[in-house]
Amino acid sequence: MSKINDTNFPDLDYLNGLIKYIKQKNARYEKPLDVLVKECSSSMNWIADYITDENALWTKEKILLDDLYLTGTHPEWNKIIIDKCERSPKKLKELFNSDNKIVKIFTEAKFDEAPILVRHEDGKYKVLDGMKRVIAAIRDDKKTILAYVARLKGRPRPKCEPHLIYDLLKAYHRGLNKDREALITALKFLRKSYGNADYLLKERFSKSWVPSDEIQEIIQEALKD
């Protein structure tokens, strides 16, 4: 029987079947934005934060490439984009024109006409998604790029995955960590950070779903302002 990495569970075929079943079960109930939040959390990016933010206003614009503020990709590319070029499209263009080795490093960057995603903050157009297309456009000497631009009209109010709250409650309920005050503080932190945390605590983790009196007391304490 094949050994499975990172677990002591002995049956790989059973585990694969279980994973398939759970994914199919979740797919029946997940809304598109639920999937987006989950996948963006898994990829560790900020895309869903802006897509789900009730205070983000979006416009479709054609932006000068030189006006973009370049963001991170992966460590090898970041050494050039961030460390060498200081997030500047102009400096990256100069590097492309002067060093063929740099051109080769970014060979996999391909351009297409799909709009990129941009967040407008602190007077800067920061790339939220589409850095490969941006890099290709700079390399290919394009002047503008099409983008969906998010501007916040108030304090950020992104949505979080329910499991952020569930994992905290579960750890306490299982006795992995019985620090009651720390749990309440963590739940208050989530309330101040995410626009749906109050809803989740009141509805998704109500007594109908979480019948523990102790957990419900903790939730009510965390909901106090």
Residue pairs with C-beta under 8 A, 6 or more apart in sequence:
1 10
1 11
1 12
2 12
4 10
4 12
4 15
7 15
9 15
30 38
33 48
33 51
33 52
33 159
36 47
36 48
36 51
36 52
37 48
37 52
37 159
37 160
37 161
38 161
39 48
40 46
40 47
40 48
40 49
41 48
41 161
45 129
46 119
46 128
47 117
47 128
47 129
48 158
48 159
49 156
49 158
50 56
50 117
50 119
50 128
50 150
50 158
52 158
52 159
52 195
53 150
53 152
53 156
53 157
53 158
53 159
53 195
54 157
54 195
55 152
55 153
55 154
55 155
55 156
55 157
56 150
56 151
56 152
56 153
57 150
57 151
57 152
57 153
58 148
58 149
58 150
58 151
59 148
59 149
59 151
60 115
60 146
60 147
60 148
60 149
61 146
61 147
61 148
61 149
62 144
62 145
62 146
62 147
63 118
63 125
63 144
63 145
63 146
63 147
63 149
64 143
64 144
65 89
65 134
65 137
65 138
65 142
65 143
65 144
65 145
66 89
66 90
67 125
68 89
68 118
68 125
68 126
68 127
68 134
68 145
69 87
69 124
69 125
69 126
69 127
70 81
70 82
70 85
70 87
70 88
70 89
70 92
70 127
70 131
70 134
71 87
71 126
71 127
71 128
71 131
72 78
72 81
72 82
72 131
73 81
73 131
73 132
73 135
76 105
77 105
77 106
77 135
80 92
80 95
80 102
80 105
81 87
81 92
81 131
81 135
84 91
84 95
85 91
85 92
85 95
89 134
89 138
92 135
92 138
93 138
93 139
93 141
95 102
96 102
96 103
96 106
96 138
96 139
103 139
106 135
106 136
106 139
108 132
109 132
109 133
109 135
109 136
109 139
110 132
110 133
110 136
111 133
111 136
111 137
111 140
111 142
112 133
113 146
114 130
114 133
115 130
115 146
115 147
115 148
116 127
116 128
116 129
116 130
116 131
116 133
116 134
116 145
116 146
116 147
116 148
117 127
117 128
117 129
117 130
117 147
117 148
117 150
118 125
118 126
118 127
118 128
118 147
118 148
118 149
118 150
119 125
119 126
119 128
119 149
119 150
119 151
120 126
120 149
120 150
120 151
121 152
125 147
125 149
127 134
128 150
130 147
133 145
134 145
137 145
157 194
157 195
158 194
158 195
159 194
159 195
159 196
160 190
160 193
160 194
160 196
160 197
160 200
162 200
162 204
164 190
164 194
165 187
165 190
165 197
165 200
165 201
165 204
165 205
166 205
168 183
168 186
168 187
169 183
169 205
169 210
169 215
169 218
169 219
171 177
172 178
172 179
172 180
172 183
172 215
172 218
173 212
173 215
177 183
180 218
183 218
183 222
184 218
184 221
184 222
187 197
187 201
187 218
187 219
187 222
188 222
190 197
191 197
191 198
191 201
191 222
191 223
198 223
201 219
201 222
201 223
202 223
205 215
205 219
207 216
210 216
210 219
